[in-house]
Amino acid sequence: MNAVALIMAGGTGARLYPRSRQAHPKQFLHLFGDGTLIQATFARLQPVIEPSRIHAVTTEDLAPLVIEQLPALPSQNIIVEPFRRNTAPALALATAVLERQYNSDAVIVALPSDHLIWNVREFQNALEAAIETARSSDAIVTIGLVPTRAETAFGYIQVSDEPLAQVAGATLYRVRNFAEKPDAATAERFVGAGDFLWNSGIFVFRIPVFWSELAAHLPDYAALFAELRAAGPEEFPHKVEQVYGRVRGISFDNGVLEKTPNVLCVLGTFEWSDLSSWDELWRLQKKDPRQNVLEGSIYALDARRCYVSSFGKVIALVDVEDLIVVDTEDVVLICRRGSSQRVVEMVDMFRRKGNTSLL
């Protein structure tokens, strides 16, 4: 297959604070199974895409962790951002780099580094179908999953009532709309409607299609990155710094996908989670008879439905329920279960107050 993979590995994973930190975020943590999340992401891309054609885009401060955790990834395949600017600039930078190395008709598979996927063969089948679809169309292709519950922590994709085709054994739909993480009532409505899928955050596209969509929906960005694309090899690194100094952070979803009619969706049949909160970790893990998840030196007396993780201090619980407690060397998080998506607000508070040592 004339496809290359791009692992997006520059995020901070703030919703899993304080275990996920700015210097060692979620994608580099060992949360489930063998290895870290980024190692699992790299492994399941094979055999669809060989290691020499797998790339990662990340920030300068995180590049050493990518090298350390992915020794089979060629070091020259790591694309370094000067600083974080969200996924639209990251994808634009990576596409500018990759089009210099590959044929302009190469298909790029861009996927998060920090998601959890079971049924890997079914994931690979969906990926092959998305690559085949992207190669033969002028559309961006994504992968959606049938919701199993009214989840407020995931984004959604509204697809056409009828499928367009079967591609490599997978069902293909046209995308109508993208929806951000909904409130509980809206999530219930989405699931009840039957035409909404969970958004996996995977984007598959030909290089010319990416530039065309960027020009149509983020023209200021397209103009800046056109300067970068025209730069010579010696000028290129300096030009990257210049361009990143002039762009504002915006996600590819907000900047392009929510605006364009040219998106197709492959229906995935694998199990998936973006591990977006401590509540999600509680949901996924095995529980004791009182529905607790207890990691480390935890003593619980009449505790119910709690998630408690500590690999240092002893934690004792007495007659509590629905709590999340995560202990690290310098921070202890305590919140009510069901509210852990708000942890990112606490991280933002530390940043505003200048408490950078806590980030």
C-alpha positions as CSV (number, residue, x, y, z in Angstrom):
1,M,0.0,0.0,0.0
2,N,1.2,3.5,-0.9
3,A,0.4,4.7,2.6
4,V,2.3,6.3,5.5
5,A,1.3,6.6,9.1
6,L,1.5,9.6,11.2
7,I,1.2,9.2,15.0
8,M,0.2,12.4,16.6
9,A,2.1,12.4,19.9
10,G,2.3,16.0,21.1
11,G,-0.7,16.2,23.4
12,T,-0.6,16.8,27.1
13,G,-3.3,14.4,28.3
14,A,-4.4,16.9,30.9
15,R,-7.6,15.1,31.7
16,L,-5.5,12.3,33.3
17,Y,-3.7,14.7,35.6
18,P,-1.8,14.3,37.9
19,R,-0.5,11.0,36.4
20,S,-0.3,12.6,33.0
21,R,2.1,15.6,33.2
22,Q,3.4,18.1,30.7
23,A,6.9,16.4,30.7
24,H,5.5,12.9,30.6
25,P,2.0,12.9,29.2
26,K,-0.6,10.2,28.8
27,Q,0.7,8.6,25.6
28,F,3.9,7.6,27.4
29,L,2.1,5.9,30.3
30,H,1.5,2.2,30.9
31,L,-2.2,2.1,31.7
32,F,-3.4,-1.2,30.1
33,G,-1.9,-4.3,28.8
34,D,1.7,-4.6,27.6
35,G,3.6,-1.4,27.0
36,T,2.6,2.2,26.9
37,L,-0.2,3.7,24.8
38,I,2.1,5.0,22.1
39,Q,3.9,1.6,21.9
40,A,0.5,-0.1,21.5
41,T,-0.4,2.4,18.7
42,F,2.9,1.7,16.9
43,A,2.5,-2.1,17.2
44,R,-1.1,-2.3,15.9
45,L,-0.2,-0.3,12.7
46,Q,1.8,-3.3,11.6
47,P,1.5,-5.2,9.3
48,V,-0.7,-2.7,7.5
49,I,2.1,-0.2,7.4
50,E,5.8,-1.2,7.8
51,P,7.9,0.6,10.5
52,S,10.0,2.5,7.9
53,R,6.8,4.2,6.7
54,I,5.5,5.1,10.2
55,H,6.2,8.7,11.4
56,A,5.4,10.6,14.6
57,V,4.8,14.3,15.1
58,T,5.5,15.7,18.5
59,T,7.0,18.6,20.3
60,E,10.7,19.2,20.9
61,D,10.5,18.4,24.6
62,L,8.7,15.1,24.0
63,A,10.8,13.8,21.1
64,P,13.3,12.1,23.4
65,L,10.5,10.1,24.9
66,V,9.3,9.0,21.5
67,I,12.8,7.9,20.6
68,E,13.1,6.0,24.0
69,Q,9.8,4.2,23.8
70,L,9.8,3.4,20.0
71,P,13.3,2.1,19.3
72,A,12.0,0.5,16.0
73,L,10.9,3.9,14.7
74,P,13.7,5.5,12.6
75,S,14.8,8.7,14.4
76,Q,14.6,10.6,11.1
77,N,10.8,9.7,11.1
78,I,10.1,12.0,14.1
79,I,8.7,15.4,13.0
80,V,9.3,18.0,15.6
81,E,7.1,21.0,16.3
82,P,8.8,24.0,18.0
83,F,5.9,24.2,20.4
84,R,2.3,23.1,20.7
85,R,-0.3,24.5,18.3
86,N,-3.0,21.8,18.3
87,T,-3.7,19.3,15.6
88,A,-4.3,21.5,12.5
89,P,-0.8,23.0,12.5
90,A,0.7,19.7,13.5
91,L,-0.9,17.9,10.6
92,A,0.1,20.8,8.2
93,L,3.7,20.6,9.3
94,A,3.8,16.8,9.0
95,T,2.2,16.9,5.6
96,A,4.7,19.4,4.4
97,V,7.5,17.2,5.6
98,L,6.0,14.0,4.2
99,E,5.3,15.3,0.8
100,R,9.0,16.0,0.4
101,Q,9.8,12.4,1.1
102,Y,7.0,10.5,-0.6
103,N,5.0,10.8,-3.8
104,S,2.4,13.5,-3.6
105,D,-0.3,10.9,-4.1
106,A,0.7,9.0,-0.9
107,V,-2.1,8.4,1.6
108,I,-1.4,9.7,5.1
109,V,-3.0,7.9,8.0
110,A,-3.0,10.3,10.9
111,L,-4.0,8.8,14.3
112,P,-3.8,9.6,18.0
113,S,-1.0,8.1,20.1
114,D,-3.0,7.7,23.3
115,H,-6.1,5.7,22.5
116,L,-7.0,2.2,23.5
117,I,-8.1,-0.4,20.9
118,W,-9.1,-4.0,21.2
119,N,-9.8,-6.4,18.4
120,V,-6.7,-5.3,16.6
121,R,-7.4,-7.3,13.4
122,E,-10.7,-5.5,13.0
123,F,-9.0,-2.2,13.5
124,Q,-6.5,-3.1,10.7
125,N,-9.4,-4.1,8.4
126,A,-11.0,-0.7,9.0
127,L,-7.7,1.0,8.4
128,E,-7.2,-0.8,5.1
129,A,-10.7,0.2,4.0
130,A,-10.1,3.8,4.9
131,I,-6.8,3.8,3.0
132,E,-8.4,2.3,-0.1
133,T,-11.2,4.8,0.1
134,A,-8.9,7.8,0.4
135,R,-6.7,6.6,-2.5
136,S,-9.7,6.6,-4.9
137,S,-11.5,9.8,-3.7
138,D,-11.0,13.5,-3.1
139,A,-12.3,13.2,0.4
140,I,-10.9,13.0,3.9
141,V,-11.8,9.6,5.4
142,T,-12.4,9.0,9.1
143,I,-13.4,5.9,11.1
144,G,-16.5,5.9,13.4
145,L,-17.7,3.4,16.0
146,V,-21.2,2.4,16.9
147,P,-21.9,3.9,20.3
148,T,-22.6,1.4,23.1
149,R,-23.9,4.0,25.5
150,A,-24.7,7.7,25.8
151,E,-21.2,8.9,26.4
152,T,-20.5,12.6,27.1
153,A,-16.7,12.3,26.9
154,F,-16.4,11.4,23.2
155,G,-17.0,13.3,20.0
156,Y,-19.7,12.1,17.6
157,I,-20.1,11.9,13.8
158,Q,-23.5,12.1,12.1
159,V,-23.5,9.9,9.0
160,S,-25.9,9.4,6.1
161,D,-29.0,7.2,6.6
162,E,-27.9,4.8,3.9
163,P,-24.3,3.5,3.3
164,L,-22.5,4.5,0.1
165,A,-20.7,1.3,-0.5
166,Q,-18.8,-1.7,0.9
167,V,-15.0,-1.2,0.8
168,A,-12.7,-4.1,1.6
169,G,-15.5,-5.6,3.7
170,A,-16.3,-2.4,5.6
171,T,-19.3,-0.2,5.3
172,L,-18.7,3.4,4.0
173,Y,-21.0,6.4,4.8
174,R,-21.0,10.0,3.9
175,V,-20.5,12.4,6.9
176,R,-23.2,14.9,7.6
177,N,-21.9,16.6,10.7
178,F,-19.3,16.4,13.5
179,A,-20.5,17.1,17.1
180,E,-18.3,18.0,20.0
181,K,-18.6,16.2,23.4
182,P,-22.3,16.5,24.2
183,D,-24.2,16.9,27.5
184,A,-26.0,13.9,28.8
185,A,-29.4,14.7,27.2
186,T,-27.8,15.3,23.8
187,A,-25.8,12.1,24.0
188,E,-29.0,10.2,24.7
189,R,-30.6,11.8,21.7
190,F,-27.5,11.0,19.5
191,V,-27.6,7.3,20.5
192,G,-31.3,7.1,20.1
193,A,-31.2,8.6,16.6
194,G,-29.2,5.8,15.2
195,D,-27.1,7.8,12.7
196,F,-24.4,9.0,15.1
197,L,-21.1,7.3,15.6
198,W,-18.3,7.9,18.0
199,N,-15.4,9.8,16.5
200,S,-12.2,7.8,16.6
201,G,-10.0,10.8,15.8
202,I,-8.4,9.0,12.9
203,F,-8.0,10.9,9.6
204,V,-6.9,9.4,6.3
205,F,-6.2,11.5,3.2
206,R,-4.2,12.0,0.1
207,I,-1.7,14.9,0.4
208,P,-3.3,17.1,-2.4
209,V,-6.7,16.7,-0.7
210,F,-5.3,17.9,2.6
211,W,-3.9,21.1,1.1
212,S,-7.1,21.7,-0.9
213,E,-9.2,21.4,2.3
214,L,-6.8,23.6,4.3
215,A,-6.9,26.3,1.6
216,A,-10.7,26.2,1.5
217,H,-11.4,26.4,5.3
218,L,-8.2,27.8,6.9
219,P,-6.8,29.9,4.1
220,D,-4.5,31.9,6.4
221,Y,-2.9,28.7,7.5
222,A,-2.6,27.4,4.0
223,A,-0.8,30.6,2.9
224,L,1.7,30.3,5.8
225,F,2.4,26.6,5.1
226,A,2.7,27.3,1.4
227,E,5.7,29.4,2.3
228,L,7.1,26.5,4.3
229,R,6.5,24.1,1.4
230,A,8.4,26.4,-0.9
231,A,11.4,26.6,1.4
232,G,14.7,25.0,0.5
233,P,16.2,22.2,2.7
234,E,18.6,24.6,4.5
235,E,15.9,27.2,5.1
236,F,13.2,24.8,6.1
237,P,14.0,24.5,9.9
238,H,14.1,28.3,10.3
239,K,10.9,28.6,8.3
240,V,9.1,26.1,10.6
241,E,10.0,28.4,13.6
242,Q,8.6,31.5,11.7
243,V,5.4,29.8,10.7
244,Y,4.7,28.4,14.2
245,G,5.3,31.9,15.6
246,R,2.5,33.2,13.4
247,V,-0.2,30.6,13.7
248,R,-2.7,30.2,16.5
249,G,-3.7,26.8,17.9
250,I,-6.7,25.2,16.4
251,S,-7.8,21.6,16.1
252,F,-8.2,19.9,12.7
253,D,-11.8,19.0,13.7
254,N,-12.8,22.6,14.4
255,G,-10.8,24.2,11.6
256,V,-11.6,21.8,8.7
257,L,-13.7,18.7,9.4
258,E,-16.7,20.6,10.8
259,K,-16.7,22.9,7.8
260,T,-16.2,20.6,4.8
261,P,-18.7,18.4,3.0
262,N,-15.9,16.2,1.7
263,V,-15.7,13.7,4.5
264,L,-16.4,9.9,4.3
265,C,-16.6,7.5,7.3
266,V,-15.7,3.9,7.5
267,L,-17.6,2.0,10.1
268,G,-15.2,0.3,12.5
269,T,-16.2,-2.8,14.4
270,F,-13.4,-2.8,16.9
271,E,-13.7,-1.8,20.6
272,W,-12.2,1.7,21.3
273,S,-11.7,4.3,24.0
274,D,-9.8,7.6,24.0
275,L,-9.2,7.2,27.7
276,S,-10.3,10.8,28.2
277,S,-10.9,10.8,31.9
278,W,-10.4,8.9,35.2
279,D,-14.1,8.0,35.0
280,E,-13.3,6.1,31.8
281,L,-10.4,4.2,33.5
282,W,-12.8,3.3,36.3
283,R,-15.3,2.0,33.7
284,L,-12.8,-0.1,31.8
285,Q,-11.0,-1.8,34.7
286,K,-11.9,-4.8,36.8
287,K,-13.6,-4.0,40.0
288,D,-14.0,-5.6,43.4
289,P,-17.4,-6.7,44.8
290,R,-18.1,-3.2,45.9
291,Q,-17.3,-1.8,42.4
292,N,-14.0,-0.2,43.5
293,V,-10.8,0.0,41.4
294,L,-8.0,0.0,44.0
295,E,-4.4,0.3,42.7
296,G,-1.5,0.3,45.2
297,S,-1.5,0.3,49.0
298,I,-5.2,1.0,49.5
299,Y,-7.3,0.0,52.6
300,A,-11.0,0.4,52.1
301,L,-13.7,0.1,54.8
302,D,-17.3,0.3,53.4
303,A,-16.1,2.2,50.2
304,R,-18.2,1.9,47.1
305,R,-17.7,2.7,43.4
306,C,-14.3,4.4,43.9
307,Y,-11.2,4.7,41.8
308,V,-8.1,5.0,44.0
309,S,-4.6,4.8,42.7
310,S,-1.4,5.3,44.7
311,F,2.0,3.8,44.3
312,G,3.6,5.7,47.2
313,K,1.5,6.6,50.2
314,V,-0.9,4.2,51.9
315,I,-4.5,5.5,51.4
316,A,-7.3,4.6,53.8
317,L,-10.9,5.0,52.9
318,V,-13.8,4.8,55.3
319,D,-17.5,4.9,54.4
320,V,-17.1,6.9,51.1
321,E,-18.6,6.3,47.7
322,D,-18.1,7.6,44.1
323,L,-14.7,9.1,44.7
324,I,-11.6,9.4,42.5
325,V,-8.3,9.6,44.3
326,V,-5.0,9.7,42.4
327,D,-1.8,10.1,44.4
328,T,1.5,11.1,42.9
329,E,4.8,12.3,44.4
330,D,3.7,15.9,44.6
331,V,0.0,16.1,43.9
332,V,-3.1,14.2,45.2
333,L,-6.2,14.5,43.1
334,I,-9.6,14.0,44.8
335,C,-12.8,14.5,42.9
336,R,-16.3,13.0,42.7
337,R,-16.7,10.3,40.1
338,G,-18.6,11.7,37.2
339,S,-16.8,15.0,37.4
340,S,-13.3,14.0,36.3
341,Q,-13.6,15.7,32.9
342,R,-13.2,18.9,34.9
343,V,-9.7,18.0,36.0
344,V,-8.5,19.9,32.9
345,E,-10.0,23.0,34.5
346,M,-7.7,22.5,37.5
347,V,-4.7,22.2,35.2
348,D,-5.7,25.4,33.5
349,M,-6.0,27.1,36.9
350,F,-2.4,26.0,37.8
351,R,-1.2,27.5,34.5
352,R,-3.0,30.8,35.0
353,K,-1.6,31.1,38.5
354,G,1.9,30.4,37.3
355,N,2.3,27.1,39.2
356,T,4.3,25.6,36.4
357,S,6.1,23.2,38.7
358,L,2.7,21.4,39.2
359,L,2.1,20.9,35.4
